[in-house]
Amino acid sequence: MPTVLVVEDERDIRDLLRRYLERDGHAVLTAGTGAEGLRYLEESAADLVLLDLGLPDIDGTELLRFASVTGVPVIALTARSSVDDRIHGLELGADDYVTKPFSPREVVLRVDAVLARRSGPSENASADSYGSGRLLIDKDRHEAQWDGTVLDLTPTEWGVLTALASTPGRVYSRAELVNRVRGYEFAGYERTIDSHVKNLRHKLGAAGPDVVETVLGAGYRLGLRRD
Ligand code: CA
């Protein structure tokens, strides 16, 4: 069952979307603030985000950037209707865009369309391969496999892995990884990269520390060659 995260500060809209999405067979998570939405994005495996760009605490476009770096599709919801805003939203990585007021039925149809697009037929040809095929990363499908098993990664773990894999062997500092994953600085966040790396290694099993190598005093690097 696909999980949809609804980030929207207006309670009526939030509840309305939840009702329609659940009726359509989706699991629904809701967040009333940007901070809460960010936490869900980090901790849970949302398959799609319905994101209100006008949030009280965090600029919605920051969340949009974070979601797009981590590969979770986003449908932006906005009261702004100018063509410029629409183009800006799509440039920042939204998969679709809905202007308020909207019909909830239409939103559900768009959710289904984006999810169908993302889960197209499996083509391993589109995956990047590392370490003689032990690690496969398919950005289109937002999927990583280790030794033939799909890894269940959080968005942050996915972001770290794909950042390291973009240039195997290159050392990435914690600050760089934060930037790649977050898109913006966040006080104290650098240290938490270490715990995300630890969890990522755990999911890679015994080879974890060799796949994501620590370079003392410098950061991390991917310990595999691109095939
Ligand atoms: Ca709002």
py3Dmol code that shows the C-alpha trace and the ligand (Angstrom):
import py3Dmol

protein = """\
ATOM      1  CA  MET A   1       0.000   0.000   0.000  1.00  0.00           C
ATOM      2  CA  PRO A   2       1.631   3.299  -1.029  1.00  0.00           C
ATOM      3  CA  THR A   3       2.112   5.802   1.780  1.00  0.00           C
ATOM      4  CA  VAL A   4       1.298   9.434   1.118  1.00  0.00           C
ATOM      5  CA  LEU A   5       2.629  12.145   3.413  1.00  0.00           C
ATOM      6  CA  VAL A   6       0.408  15.244   3.562  1.00  0.00           C
ATOM      7  CA  VAL A   7       2.220  18.367   4.800  1.00  0.00           C
ATOM      8  CA  GLU A   8      -0.400  21.076   5.211  1.00  0.00           C
ATOM      9  CA  ASP A   9      -0.996  23.545   8.038  1.00  0.00           C
ATOM     10  CA  GLU A  10      -4.710  23.993   7.348  1.00  0.00           C
ATOM     11  CA  ARG A  11      -6.444  21.287   9.280  1.00  0.00           C
ATOM     12  CA  ASP A  12      -9.582  21.143   7.124  1.00  0.00           C
ATOM     13  CA  ILE A  13      -7.587  20.562   3.975  1.00  0.00           C
ATOM     14  CA  ARG A  14      -5.389  18.018   5.733  1.00  0.00           C
ATOM     15  CA  ASP A  15      -8.379  16.021   6.946  1.00  0.00           C
ATOM     16  CA  LEU A  16     -10.128  16.228   3.594  1.00  0.00           C
ATOM     17  CA  LEU A  17      -7.073  14.893   1.753  1.00  0.00           C
ATOM     18  CA  ARG A  18      -6.618  12.126   4.294  1.00  0.00           C
ATOM     19  CA  ARG A  19     -10.214  10.987   3.832  1.00  0.00           C
ATOM     20  CA  TYR A  20     -10.031  10.906   0.046  1.00  0.00           C
ATOM     21  CA  LEU A  21      -6.601   9.258  -0.052  1.00  0.00           C
ATOM     22  CA  GLU A  22      -7.550   6.568   2.443  1.00  0.00           C
ATOM     23  CA  ARG A  23     -10.699   5.836   0.470  1.00  0.00           C
ATOM     24  CA  ASP A  24      -8.444   5.409  -2.588  1.00  0.00           C
ATOM     25  CA  GLY A  25      -6.394   2.778  -0.743  1.00  0.00           C
ATOM     26  CA  HIS A  26      -3.415   4.781   0.463  1.00  0.00           C
ATOM     27  CA  ALA A  27      -1.815   4.825   3.882  1.00  0.00           C
ATOM     28  CA  VAL A  28      -1.676   8.467   4.974  1.00  0.00           C
ATOM     29  CA  LEU A  29       0.696  10.369   7.258  1.00  0.00           C
ATOM     30  CA  THR A  30      -0.116  13.966   8.074  1.00  0.00           C
ATOM     31  CA  ALA A  31       2.050  16.840   9.278  1.00  0.00           C
ATOM     32  CA  GLY A  32       0.794  20.287  10.264  1.00  0.00           C
ATOM     33  CA  THR A  33       4.193  22.019  10.191  1.00  0.00           C
ATOM     34  CA  GLY A  34       7.280  21.965   8.017  1.00  0.00           C
ATOM     35  CA  ALA A  35       9.409  20.645  10.885  1.00  0.00           C
ATOM     36  CA  GLU A  36       7.059  17.735  11.413  1.00  0.00           C
ATOM     37  CA  GLY A  37       7.011  17.070   7.674  1.00  0.00           C
ATOM     38  CA  LEU A  38      10.807  17.038   7.571  1.00  0.00           C
ATOM     39  CA  ARG A  39      10.908  14.545  10.420  1.00  0.00           C
ATOM     40  CA  TYR A  40       8.508  12.223   8.595  1.00  0.00           C
ATOM     41  CA  LEU A  41      10.537  12.552   5.416  1.00  0.00           C
ATOM     42  CA  GLU A  42      13.669  11.512   7.275  1.00  0.00           C
ATOM     43  CA  GLU A  43      12.257   8.729   9.346  1.00  0.00           C
ATOM     44  CA  SER A  44       9.640   7.100   7.240  1.00  0.00           C
ATOM     45  CA  ALA A  45       9.329   5.695   3.795  1.00  0.00           C
ATOM     46  CA  ALA A  46       6.712   7.981   2.285  1.00  0.00           C
ATOM     47  CA  ASP A  47       6.157   7.077  -1.362  1.00  0.00           C
ATOM     48  CA  LEU A  48       4.857  10.510  -2.240  1.00  0.00           C
ATOM     49  CA  VAL A  49       4.468  13.904  -0.562  1.00  0.00           C
ATOM     50  CA  LEU A  50       1.588  16.305  -0.960  1.00  0.00           C
ATOM     51  CA  LEU A  51       3.293  19.507   0.079  1.00  0.00           C
ATOM     52  CA  ASP A  52       1.708  22.848   0.871  1.00  0.00           C
ATOM     53  CA  LEU A  53       4.308  25.432  -0.121  1.00  0.00           C
ATOM     54  CA  GLY A  54       2.877  28.026   2.303  1.00  0.00           C
ATOM     55  CA  LEU A  55       3.861  26.657   5.703  1.00  0.00           C
ATOM     56  CA  PRO A  56       4.133  28.672   8.921  1.00  0.00           C
ATOM     57  CA  ASP A  57       7.605  27.583  10.045  1.00  0.00           C
ATOM     58  CA  ILE A  58       9.732  26.452   7.110  1.00  0.00           C
ATOM     59  CA  ASP A  59       9.639  27.682   3.526  1.00  0.00           C
ATOM     60  CA  GLY A  60       7.864  24.896   1.641  1.00  0.00           C
ATOM     61  CA  THR A  61      10.438  25.106  -1.140  1.00  0.00           C
ATOM     62  CA  GLU A  62      13.106  23.953   1.344  1.00  0.00           C
ATOM     63  CA  LEU A  63      11.135  20.786   1.970  1.00  0.00           C
ATOM     64  CA  LEU A  64      10.598  20.413  -1.738  1.00  0.00           C
ATOM     65  CA  ARG A  65      14.337  20.543  -2.316  1.00  0.00           C
ATOM     66  CA  PHE A  66      14.988  18.004   0.435  1.00  0.00           C
ATOM     67  CA  ALA A  67      12.353  15.621  -0.913  1.00  0.00           C
ATOM     68  CA  SER A  68      13.659  15.879  -4.453  1.00  0.00           C
ATOM     69  CA  VAL A  69      17.264  15.213  -3.375  1.00  0.00           C
ATOM     70  CA  THR A  70      16.100  12.116  -1.560  1.00  0.00           C
ATOM     71  CA  GLY A  71      14.032  11.032  -4.548  1.00  0.00           C
ATOM     72  CA  VAL A  72      10.527  11.100  -3.065  1.00  0.00           C
ATOM     73  CA  PRO A  73       8.044  12.473  -5.602  1.00  0.00           C
ATOM     74  CA  VAL A  74       6.238  15.652  -4.598  1.00  0.00           C
ATOM     75  CA  ILE A  75       2.977  17.218  -5.642  1.00  0.00           C
ATOM     76  CA  ALA A  76       3.064  20.837  -4.547  1.00  0.00           C
ATOM     77  CA  LEU A  77      -0.091  22.481  -3.204  1.00  0.00           C
ATOM     78  CA  THR A  78      -0.232  26.221  -3.291  1.00  0.00           C
ATOM     79  CA  ALA A  79      -2.485  29.194  -2.999  1.00  0.00           C
ATOM     80  CA  ARG A  80      -0.157  31.032  -5.327  1.00  0.00           C
ATOM     81  CA  SER A  81      -1.404  30.759  -8.838  1.00  0.00           C
ATOM     82  CA  SER A  82       0.945  32.798 -10.957  1.00  0.00           C
ATOM     83  CA  VAL A  83       2.698  31.049 -13.808  1.00  0.00           C
ATOM     84  CA  ASP A  84       6.071  32.075 -12.336  1.00  0.00           C
ATOM     85  CA  ASP A  85       5.382  30.230  -9.089  1.00  0.00           C
ATOM     86  CA  ARG A  86       4.278  27.167 -10.972  1.00  0.00           C
ATOM     87  CA  ILE A  87       7.445  27.119 -13.059  1.00  0.00           C
ATOM     88  CA  HIS A  88       9.554  27.761  -9.963  1.00  0.00           C
ATOM     89  CA  GLY A  89       7.939  24.792  -8.183  1.00  0.00           C
ATOM     90  CA  LEU A  90       8.556  22.467 -11.098  1.00  0.00           C
ATOM     91  CA  GLU A  91      12.148  23.692 -11.404  1.00  0.00           C
ATOM     92  CA  LEU A  92      12.710  22.845  -7.759  1.00  0.00           C
ATOM     93  CA  GLY A  93      11.719  19.283  -8.451  1.00  0.00           C
ATOM     94  CA  ALA A  94       7.972  18.964  -7.911  1.00  0.00           C
ATOM     95  CA  ASP A  95       6.445  16.216 -10.043  1.00  0.00           C
ATOM     96  CA  ASP A  96       3.152  18.014 -10.292  1.00  0.00           C
ATOM     97  CA  TYR A  97       1.477  21.127  -9.025  1.00  0.00           C
ATOM     98  CA  VAL A  98      -2.039  21.837  -7.771  1.00  0.00           C
ATOM     99  CA  THR A  99      -3.408  25.301  -7.110  1.00  0.00           C
ATOM    100  CA  LYS A 100      -5.892  25.954  -4.320  1.00  0.00           C
ATOM    101  CA  PRO A 101      -8.819  25.727  -4.231  1.00  0.00           C
ATOM    102  CA  PHE A 102      -8.681  22.207  -5.682  1.00  0.00           C
ATOM    103  CA  SER A 103     -11.014  19.264  -5.921  1.00  0.00           C
ATOM    104  CA  PRO A 104      -9.760  16.453  -3.644  1.00  0.00           C
ATOM    105  CA  ARG A 105     -10.795  13.944  -6.285  1.00  0.00           C
ATOM    106  CA  GLU A 106      -8.470  15.602  -8.763  1.00  0.00           C
ATOM    107  CA  VAL A 107      -5.607  15.517  -6.252  1.00  0.00           C
ATOM    108  CA  VAL A 108      -6.138  11.776  -5.750  1.00  0.00           C
ATOM    109  CA  LEU A 109      -6.044  11.195  -9.522  1.00  0.00           C
ATOM    110  CA  ARG A 110      -2.777  13.100  -9.751  1.00  0.00           C
ATOM    111  CA  VAL A 111      -1.314  11.124  -6.847  1.00  0.00           C
ATOM    112  CA  ASP A 112      -2.168   7.876  -8.644  1.00  0.00           C
ATOM    113  CA  ALA A 113      -0.685   9.185 -11.893  1.00  0.00           C
ATOM    114  CA  VAL A 114       2.633  10.184 -10.290  1.00  0.00           C
ATOM    115  CA  LEU A 115       2.901   6.891  -8.392  1.00  0.00           C
ATOM    116  CA  ALA A 116       2.168   4.911 -11.577  1.00  0.00           C
ATOM    117  CA  ARG A 117       4.850   6.868 -13.442  1.00  0.00           C
ATOM    118  CA  ARG A 118       7.396   6.143 -10.728  1.00  0.00           C
ATOM    119  CA  SER A 119       6.722   2.434 -10.467  1.00  0.00           C
ATOM    120  CA  GLY A 120       7.028   1.737 -14.181  1.00  0.00           C
ATOM    121  CA  PRO A 121       8.363  -1.579 -15.472  1.00  0.00           C
ATOM    122  CA  SER A 122      11.573  -2.785 -13.860  1.00  0.00           C
ATOM    123  CA  GLU A 123      14.620  -2.199 -16.055  1.00  0.00           C
ATOM    124  CA  ASN A 124      17.908  -3.033 -14.462  1.00  0.00           C
ATOM    125  CA  ALA A 125      19.536  -1.413 -17.495  1.00  0.00           C
ATOM    126  CA  SER A 126      18.798   1.962 -15.906  1.00  0.00           C
ATOM    127  CA  ALA A 127      20.671   1.036 -12.691  1.00  0.00           C
ATOM    128  CA  ASP A 128      24.251   2.072 -11.965  1.00  0.00           C
ATOM    129  CA  SER A 129      26.345  -0.879 -10.895  1.00  0.00           C
ATOM    130  CA  TYR A 130      29.235  -0.930  -8.409  1.00  0.00           C
ATOM    131  CA  GLY A 131      31.596  -3.572  -7.033  1.00  0.00           C
ATOM    132  CA  SER A 132      30.951  -6.145  -9.806  1.00  0.00           C
ATOM    133  CA  GLY A 133      27.214  -5.800  -9.492  1.00  0.00           C
ATOM    134  CA  ARG A 134      27.000  -6.197  -5.726  1.00  0.00           C
ATOM    135  CA  LEU A 135      25.572  -2.688  -5.376  1.00  0.00           C
ATOM    136  CA  LEU A 136      22.935  -1.463  -7.831  1.00  0.00           C
ATOM    137  CA  ILE A 137      21.478   2.031  -7.651  1.00  0.00           C
ATOM    138  CA  ASP A 138      18.507   2.905  -9.798  1.00  0.00           C
ATOM    139  CA  LYS A 139      17.692   6.576  -9.394  1.00  0.00           C
ATOM    140  CA  ASP A 140      14.645   6.464 -11.668  1.00  0.00           C
ATOM    141  CA  ARG A 141      13.083   3.764  -9.555  1.00  0.00           C
ATOM    142  CA  HIS A 142      14.531   5.178  -6.359  1.00  0.00           C
ATOM    143  CA  GLU A 143      15.868   1.770  -5.452  1.00  0.00           C
ATOM    144  CA  ALA A 144      19.168   0.368  -4.203  1.00  0.00           C
ATOM    145  CA  GLN A 145      20.051  -3.315  -4.138  1.00  0.00           C
ATOM    146  CA  TRP A 146      22.849  -5.054  -2.275  1.00  0.00           C
ATOM    147  CA  ASP A 147      23.690  -8.623  -3.316  1.00  0.00           C
ATOM    148  CA  GLY A 148      20.362  -8.849  -5.109  1.00  0.00           C
ATOM    149  CA  THR A 149      18.245  -7.689  -2.197  1.00  0.00           C
ATOM    150  CA  VAL A 150      16.414  -4.380  -2.254  1.00  0.00           C
ATOM    151  CA  LEU A 151      17.584  -2.157   0.608  1.00  0.00           C
ATOM    152  CA  ASP A 152      14.911  -0.531   2.714  1.00  0.00           C
ATOM    153  CA  LEU A 153      16.523   2.896   3.134  1.00  0.00           C
ATOM    154  CA  THR A 154      15.286   6.063   4.770  1.00  0.00           C
ATOM    155  CA  PRO A 155      15.433   9.146   2.527  1.00  0.00           C
ATOM    156  CA  THR A 156      18.531  10.388   4.356  1.00  0.00           C
ATOM    157  CA  GLU A 157      20.327   7.044   3.970  1.00  0.00           C
ATOM    158  CA  TRP A 158      19.396   7.027   0.290  1.00  0.00           C
ATOM    159  CA  GLY A 159      20.742  10.569  -0.035  1.00  0.00           C
ATOM    160  CA  VAL A 160      24.053   9.652   1.631  1.00  0.00           C
ATOM    161  CA  LEU A 161      24.494   6.518  -0.478  1.00  0.00           C
ATOM    162  CA  THR A 162      23.713   8.221  -3.787  1.00  0.00           C
ATOM    163  CA  ALA A 163      25.957  11.177  -2.897  1.00  0.00           C
ATOM    164  CA  LEU A 164      28.906   8.852  -2.173  1.00  0.00           C
ATOM    165  CA  ALA A 165      28.164   6.779  -5.290  1.00  0.00           C
ATOM    166  CA  SER A 166      28.104   9.815  -7.564  1.00  0.00           C
ATOM    167  CA  THR A 167      31.940   9.708  -7.517  1.00  0.00           C
ATOM    168  CA  PRO A 168      33.201   6.416  -6.090  1.00  0.00           C
ATOM    169  CA  GLY A 169      36.441   6.795  -4.132  1.00  0.00           C
ATOM    170  CA  ARG A 170      36.047  10.540  -3.621  1.00  0.00           C
ATOM    171  CA  VAL A 171      35.979  11.579   0.033  1.00  0.00           C
ATOM    172  CA  TYR A 172      32.908  13.544   1.106  1.00  0.00           C
ATOM    173  CA  SER A 173      33.084  15.591   4.296  1.00  0.00           C
ATOM    174  CA  ARG A 174      30.151  15.504   6.692  1.00  0.00           C
ATOM    175  CA  ALA A 175      29.292  19.093   5.766  1.00  0.00           C
ATOM    176  CA  GLU A 176      29.177  18.152   2.088  1.00  0.00           C
ATOM    177  CA  LEU A 177      26.929  15.207   2.811  1.00  0.00           C
ATOM    178  CA  VAL A 178      24.608  17.404   4.851  1.00  0.00           C
ATOM    179  CA  ASN A 179      24.427  19.789   1.917  1.00  0.00           C
ATOM    180  CA  ARG A 180      23.789  17.026  -0.564  1.00  0.00           C
ATOM    181  CA  VAL A 181      21.094  15.468   1.585  1.00  0.00           C
ATOM    182  CA  ARG A 182      19.501  18.545   3.029  1.00  0.00           C
ATOM    183  CA  GLY A 183      20.111  21.199   0.468  1.00  0.00           C
ATOM    184  CA  TYR A 184      20.632  23.646   3.299  1.00  0.00           C
ATOM    185  CA  GLU A 185      22.581  23.990   6.506  1.00  0.00           C
ATOM    186  CA  PHE A 186      21.082  22.912   9.767  1.00  0.00           C
ATOM    187  CA  ALA A 187      22.746  23.568  13.105  1.00  0.00           C
ATOM    188  CA  GLY A 188      24.114  20.433  14.725  1.00  0.00           C
ATOM    189  CA  TYR A 189      23.083  18.250  11.835  1.00  0.00           C
ATOM    190  CA  GLU A 190      26.626  17.320  10.827  1.00  0.00           C
ATOM    191  CA  ARG A 191      27.012  15.016  13.785  1.00  0.00           C
ATOM    192  CA  THR A 192      23.807  13.158  13.004  1.00  0.00           C
ATOM    193  CA  ILE A 193      25.268  12.147   9.618  1.00  0.00           C
ATOM    194  CA  ASP A 194      27.354   9.639  11.583  1.00  0.00           C
ATOM    195  CA  SER A 195      24.287   7.874  12.916  1.00  0.00           C
ATOM    196  CA  HIS A 196      22.701   7.743   9.457  1.00  0.00           C
ATOM    197  CA  VAL A 197      25.934   6.221   8.121  1.00  0.00           C
ATOM    198  CA  LYS A 198      25.911   3.700  10.942  1.00  0.00           C
ATOM    199  CA  ASN A 199      22.356   2.632  10.088  1.00  0.00           C
ATOM    200  CA  LEU A 200      23.163   2.479   6.385  1.00  0.00           C
ATOM    201  CA  ARG A 201      26.164   0.223   7.059  1.00  0.00           C
ATOM    202  CA  HIS A 202      24.037  -2.013   9.228  1.00  0.00           C
ATOM    203  CA  LYS A 203      21.633  -2.525   6.316  1.00  0.00           C
ATOM    204  CA  LEU A 204      24.558  -3.472   4.066  1.00  0.00           C
ATOM    205  CA  GLY A 205      25.482  -6.278   6.465  1.00  0.00           C
ATOM    206  CA  ALA A 206      29.028  -7.484   7.130  1.00  0.00           C
ATOM    207  CA  ALA A 207      30.416  -5.512   4.176  1.00  0.00           C
ATOM    208  CA  GLY A 208      28.915  -2.225   5.444  1.00  0.00           C
ATOM    209  CA  PRO A 209      32.141  -0.621   6.703  1.00  0.00           C
ATOM    210  CA  ASP A 210      33.929  -1.551   3.430  1.00  0.00           C
ATOM    211  CA  VAL A 211      31.174  -0.141   1.239  1.00  0.00           C
ATOM    212  CA  VAL A 212      30.875   3.114   3.179  1.00  0.00           C
ATOM    213  CA  GLU A 213      34.445   3.725   4.281  1.00  0.00           C
ATOM    214  CA  THR A 214      35.480   6.133   7.012  1.00  0.00           C
ATOM    215  CA  VAL A 215      38.383   8.390   6.091  1.00  0.00           C
ATOM    216  CA  LEU A 216      39.683   9.587   9.441  1.00  0.00           C
ATOM    217  CA  GLY A 217      39.513  13.318   9.915  1.00  0.00           C
ATOM    218  CA  ALA A 218      37.995  13.814   6.467  1.00  0.00           C
ATOM    219  CA  GLY A 219      34.657  12.076   6.012  1.00  0.00           C
ATOM    220  CA  TYR A 220      33.299   9.126   4.065  1.00  0.00           C
ATOM    221  CA  ARG A 221      33.713   7.535   0.665  1.00  0.00           C
ATOM    222  CA  LEU A 222      32.281   4.682  -1.345  1.00  0.00           C
ATOM    223  CA  GLY A 223      34.711   1.766  -1.184  1.00  0.00           C
ATOM    224  CA  LEU A 224      33.499   0.171  -4.445  1.00  0.00           C
ATOM    225  CA  ARG A 225      34.414   0.850  -8.072  1.00  0.00           C
ATOM    226  CA  ARG A 226      31.794   1.706 -10.632  1.00  0.00           C
ATOM    227  CA  ASP A 227      31.422  -1.247 -13.031  1.00  0.00           C
TER     228      ASP A 227
END
"""
ligand_1 = """\
1
CA
Ca -0.734 26.911 4.131
"""
view = py3Dmol.view(width=600, height=400)
view.addModel(protein, "pdb")
view.setStyle({"model": 0}, {"cartoon": {"style": "trace"}})
view.addModel(ligand_1, "xyz")
view.setStyle({"model": 1}, {"stick": {}})
view.zoomTo()
view.show()
